[in-house]
Amino acid sequence: MSQSPGAAVSLASAPPAEETPELSSAPRTARLAEAERPGDDTAPRPLAAQRVLPLRRPGRWIATAIVLVLVAQIAHGLVTNPFYQWDRFQYWFLRPTILDGLLITLEVTAYSAVLGLLGGILVALGRLSRSPVLRAVSWTYTWLFRSVPLIVVLLFLYNFSALYKTLSLGVPFGPAFFSFDESRLATDIVVAVVGLSLNEAAYASEVVRSGILAVDQGQHEAASALGLPKSYQFTKIVFPQALRSITPNYVNLLINLIKSTSLVFYVSLLDLFGSAQSMGSTYPGDIVPLLLVATVWYLILTSAVSVVQFYVERYFSRGATRTLPPTPLQKLRTSLRDLRVRARREAAI
């Protein structure tokens, strides 16, 4: 059967029918293989060879550069400024006079820290007591010693014998059982320890009280439901859990106490600062080296306390965290291992 020429032309010029998606779409692996043919410069790199570029942080680099410049300037000034007299610093650092003052500082700090903590616990229990008298007296004590400067407390106690020449114990408004001379009892070190302990107890009471309040109320209720005595509840259940909150705050008070011992120089007690100050009066040309000696010793003492704080916090966090926080040595090992892994990865790429 013959067809007309017009029909033949229309069939030949008609566009080809669209192919179905199943025929037009090749598998993804085939397309990747075709795109990665040798000699094709536009072929994408394999995913394993691609490198993720970190986010650029210009502000961080600028701040780091500024800090490094400032640190370098400070270090350069400390090393090159002849006014610091580092040779005299070495001479005075381990002199017997300085070491004797250091021992007095440690002694006063130890006594004041123990008495201050014990006094703070008693005052905190008074603040939490149901007795309105105990609450009022405890609040007044905390308010008074937190308001009065420490130097005023020390000077007041130093001149306490002018107000009361003798002290006695006995029945109130009645006969005294025995009395003693206040001037003989109140030596320089006793005045320093009592003044620092009274001041420390006022601040420690708030630290202890906040730590006790931080313990979950369910612990108190469970202990009461078991019929445990109040003293046993506090010593075995409440206070051990409160130590997790008390320790870091009290260590800050302890560091401040170490620095506050420099004020006992004004009650005629030659501690570390007092020894450096007295030697500076005798040798006026060595005032700056002696101040540097006192500064370095205070830095050593506070750093040692900070190290002890870390391990004490790590000890009391055993029941609160799944894994203990790493020690500085463990952090260093982890950092070195990460650097080695990163270097090997960079070399493999």
C-alpha positions as a printed Julia matrix, in Angstrom:
349×3 Matrix{Float64}:
  0.0    0.0     0.0
  1.5    3.34   -1.02
  1.67   6.38    1.28
  1.48  10.01    0.34
  4.72  11.99    0.35
  3.33  14.46    2.92
  2.68  11.72    5.4
  6.17  10.32    4.97
  7.78  13.73    5.56
  5.69  14.35    8.69
  6.72  11.03   10.2
 10.39  11.51    9.45
 10.49  15.08   10.88
  8.55  14.24   14.04
 10.68  14.41   17.25
 11.52  11.12   18.86
  9.31  10.06   21.72
 10.61  10.66   25.28
 12.37   7.74   26.76
 11.12   6.36   30.02
 13.08   7.27   33.2
 14.18   3.68   33.6
 15.97   3.79   30.23
 17.43   7.33   30.47
 18.85   7.21   34.02
 22.0    5.16   34.34
 23.11   3.76   37.65
 25.0    6.23   39.91
 28.08   4.07   40.04
 28.29   3.97   36.25
 28.11   7.75   36.02
 30.83   8.15   38.65
 33.03   5.66   36.82
 32.5    7.49   33.54
 33.24  10.86   35.19
 36.46   9.51   36.74
 38.03   8.28   33.49
 41.79   8.77   33.21
 42.78  11.99   31.56
 39.66  13.88   32.57
 40.81  16.91   34.65
 37.29  17.78   35.75
 36.66  14.42   37.45
 35.81  14.76   41.18
 38.23  13.34   43.73
 37.22  10.25   45.71
 35.45  10.94   48.99
 38.31   9.42   51.0
 40.75  11.89   49.44
 38.6   14.95   50.01
 39.69  17.21   52.88
 37.26  19.16   55.03
 38.5   22.69   55.5
 37.97  24.08   59.02
 35.93  27.21   59.56
 38.12  30.27   59.44
 38.06  32.39   62.59
 40.04  35.59   62.0
 38.92  37.15   65.29
 40.42  34.3    67.29
 43.75  34.58   65.47
 43.84  38.36   65.96
 43.12  38.03   69.69
 45.77  35.31   70.0
 48.34  37.48   68.25
 47.58  40.45   70.52
 47.86  38.32   73.66
 51.16  36.81   72.49
 52.58  40.27   71.82
 51.55  41.48   75.27
 53.0   38.38   76.96
 56.25  38.79   75.02
 56.5   42.44   76.07
 55.91  41.6    79.73
 58.49  38.79   79.64
 60.99  41.04   77.89
 60.49  43.73   80.52
 60.95  41.26   83.38
 64.18  39.92   81.91
 65.82  43.08   80.63
 64.79  45.66   83.27
 67.75  45.99   85.67
 65.53  47.49   88.36
 64.18  44.01   89.24
 67.67  42.92   90.37
 67.26  39.21   89.76
 70.65  38.5    91.33
 69.39  39.91   94.63
 66.18  37.93   94.17
 68.24  34.72   94.11
 70.12  35.86   97.2
 66.98  36.52   99.26
 64.77  33.67   98.04
 66.07  31.0   100.44
 67.44  33.2   103.21
 66.65  31.92  106.77
 64.71  35.11  107.57
 62.37  34.56  104.63
 61.96  30.85  105.39
 61.12  31.57  109.04
 58.43  33.98  107.91
 57.15  31.35  105.47
 56.81  28.82  108.29
 54.82  31.31  110.37
 52.55  31.93  107.37
 51.94  28.21  106.97
 51.31  27.76  110.68
 48.82  30.62  110.91
 47.08  29.46  107.72
 46.74  25.87  108.93
 45.3   26.8   112.33
 42.96  29.43  110.9
 41.73  27.13  108.1
 40.81  24.31  110.5
 39.23  26.55  113.13
 37.49  28.63  110.46
 35.96  25.56  108.82
 34.79  24.11  112.15
 33.35  27.46  113.17
 31.71  27.82  109.76
 30.01  24.43  110.14
 28.64  25.39  113.55
 27.39  28.76  112.32
 25.82  27.14  109.23
 23.99  24.61  111.41
 22.8   27.51  113.54
 21.47  29.26  110.42
 19.59  26.08  109.46
 18.32  25.39  112.98
 14.65  25.62  113.92
 15.55  27.65  116.99
 14.91  31.35  116.33
 17.62  32.29  118.86
 20.29  30.23  117.09
 19.22  31.54  113.72
 19.33  35.15  114.91
 22.74  34.81  116.61
 24.24  32.98  113.64
 22.92  35.53  111.17
 24.23  38.39  113.32
 27.67  36.81  113.56
 27.88  36.32  109.8
 26.6   39.82  109.1
 29.07  41.41  111.55
 32.29  39.72  110.47
 31.48  39.95  106.77
 30.95  43.68  107.17
 34.01  44.61  109.27
 37.39  44.67  107.44
 39.86  42.05  108.57
 42.53  44.59  109.48
 40.06  46.26  111.87
 39.31  42.9   113.52
 43.02  42.17  113.99
 43.78  45.6   115.44
 40.77  45.38  117.74
 41.9   42.01  119.09
 45.48  43.27  119.39
 44.25  46.03  121.72
 41.66  43.83  123.45
 43.65  43.87  126.71
 42.96  47.6   127.02
 39.23  46.8   127.32
 39.42  43.63  129.42
 42.56  43.09  131.47
 41.33  39.77  132.88
 38.97  37.11  131.54
 36.99  34.77  133.76
 34.68  31.76  133.43
 31.84  31.12  135.83
 28.16  31.66  136.47
 26.74  34.65  134.53
 26.28  37.59  136.9
 27.63  35.35  139.64
 30.9   34.01  141.02
 33.79  33.17  138.69
 35.35  29.74  138.79
 38.73  30.89  137.52
 40.22  33.91  135.74
 43.4   34.6   133.79
 45.36  37.53  132.49
 44.36  38.34  128.92
 47.69  39.96  128.04
 49.6   36.75  128.79
 47.23  34.58  126.79
 46.87  36.85  123.76
 50.28  36.43  122.14
 50.89  37.72  118.63
 50.26  34.38  116.97
 47.12  33.77  119.08
 45.71  37.17  118.08
 46.46  36.45  114.42
 44.88  32.98  114.49
 41.78  34.11  116.39
 41.22  37.12  114.14
 41.65  35.14  110.93
 39.51  32.26  112.25
 36.63  34.54  113.21
 36.7   36.17  109.79
 37.07  32.85  107.97
 34.2   31.23  109.88
 31.79  33.95  108.75
 32.5   33.28  105.08
 32.82  29.52  105.49
 29.39  29.35  107.11
 27.75  30.59  103.92
 29.75  28.12  101.85
 28.75  25.21  104.1
 25.12  26.33  104.25
 24.87  26.55  100.46
 26.46  23.11  100.13
 23.96  21.57  102.55
 21.05  23.21  100.76
 22.38  21.84   97.45
 21.8   18.25   98.61
 18.61  16.86   97.14
 15.67  17.0    99.52
 14.93  13.38   98.81
 18.13  12.4   100.61
 16.88  14.08  103.8
 13.49  12.47  103.47
 14.95   9.01  102.83
 17.24   9.3   105.85
 14.36  10.43  108.03
 12.15   7.6   106.74
 14.8    5.09  107.81
 14.66   6.47  111.34
 18.31   7.52  111.4
 19.42   9.99  114.08
 19.96  13.57  113.0
 23.67  13.43  113.77
 24.09  10.26  111.7
 22.11  11.79  108.83
 24.38  14.82  108.77
 27.76  13.07  109.13
 27.12  10.03  106.91
 24.58  11.14  104.29
 24.17  14.9   103.96
 27.64  16.3   104.61
 29.58  13.88  102.32
 27.29  14.85   99.43
 27.54  18.53  100.33
 31.34  18.37  100.14
 31.12  18.27   96.32
 29.72  21.8    96.43
 31.67  22.97   99.46
 35.18  22.0    98.31
 35.74  24.38   95.36
 34.23  27.36   97.17
 36.11  26.72  100.39
 39.4   26.31   98.54
 38.85  29.79   97.14
 38.45  30.98  100.73
 41.62  29.11  101.66
 43.58  30.81   98.9
 42.26  34.15  100.08
 43.24  33.18  103.65
 46.83  32.57  102.56
 46.98  36.06  101.11
 45.19  37.55  104.1
 47.95  36.34  106.43
 50.02  39.25  105.12
 47.9   41.49  107.39
 49.24  39.87  110.57
 52.35  42.0   110.07
 50.31  44.84  111.59
 49.93  42.91  114.87
 53.71  42.53  115.2
 53.91  39.02  113.73
 56.67  38.56  111.18
 55.16  36.27  108.6
 56.36  35.98  105.0
 55.29  39.48  104.05
 56.42  40.89  107.4
 59.88  39.39  106.99
 60.21  40.81  103.47
 58.97  44.19  104.69
 61.38  44.31  107.63
 64.31  43.32  105.43
 63.26  45.99  102.96
 63.45  48.57  105.73
 66.94  47.38  106.61
 68.1   47.17  102.97
 66.23  49.92  101.08
 67.92  49.05   97.81
 66.43  45.54   97.84
 62.77  46.45   98.28
 61.75  45.3    94.8
 63.64  41.95   94.95
 62.15  41.26   98.39
 58.63  41.98   97.13
 59.28  39.62   94.22
 60.43  36.95   96.67
 57.19  37.28   98.66
 55.16  37.24   95.42
 56.78  34.04   94.15
 56.3   32.26   97.48
 52.62  33.23   97.57
 52.26  31.93   94.0
 53.85  28.62   95.04
 51.53  28.25   98.04
 48.35  29.05   96.15
 49.36  26.79   93.25
 49.94  23.89   95.64
 46.49  24.45   97.15
 44.95  24.49   93.66
 46.55  21.13   92.85
 45.18  19.64   96.07
 41.78  21.11   95.22
 41.72  19.31   91.86
 42.36  15.88   93.38
 39.92  16.45   96.25
 37.17  17.43   93.79
 38.06  14.41   91.67
 37.73  12.17   94.73
 34.31  13.47   95.75
 32.97  13.36   92.18
 33.23   9.56   91.98
 29.56   8.99   92.69
 28.28  11.98   90.71
 29.83  11.43   87.27
 30.11   8.38   85.05
 33.79   8.99   84.33
 36.28  10.81   86.51
 37.75  14.02   85.09
 41.2   13.42   83.59
 44.3   14.5    85.46
 46.68  17.04   83.89
 49.05  14.2    82.96
 46.23  12.29   81.29
 45.21  15.42   79.37
 48.79  15.84   78.16
 48.95  12.22   76.99
 45.62  12.57   75.18
 46.76  15.75   73.43
 50.02  14.14   72.28
 48.15  11.08   71.0
 45.71  13.26   69.06
 48.61  15.17   67.52
 50.26  11.92   66.38
 47.01  10.65   64.87
 46.45  13.94   63.06
 50.02  13.95   61.72
 49.66  10.42   60.36
 46.36  11.32   58.73
 47.88  14.36   57.06
 50.83  12.31   55.82
 48.5    9.65   54.38
 46.57  12.26   52.41
